[in-house]
Amino acid sequence: KVICLAITEPYAGSDVANLKTEAVRTPDGKHFIVNGEKKWITNGVFADYFTTAVRTGGPGMGGISLLLIEKTMPGVTTRQMKCS
């Protein structure tokens, strides 16, 4: 299996403290609903799992958490970027 690190976002770049991807717990507290997007993720289209930086709290670094997201989960999509 392949895992990639998914932190960079289209509008925050590598400024981790200002990322916008948000994760909110489900009412039963067992899962997270993640909303947002990542970009420029090395091997992202080949990965089976994404170690993903998400906002679970307030502003700044104190509100950041890491979630392991499986590529086959509902709502997860990837695409290769044309860079040349």
Disulfide bonds with the S-S distance in Angstrom:
none
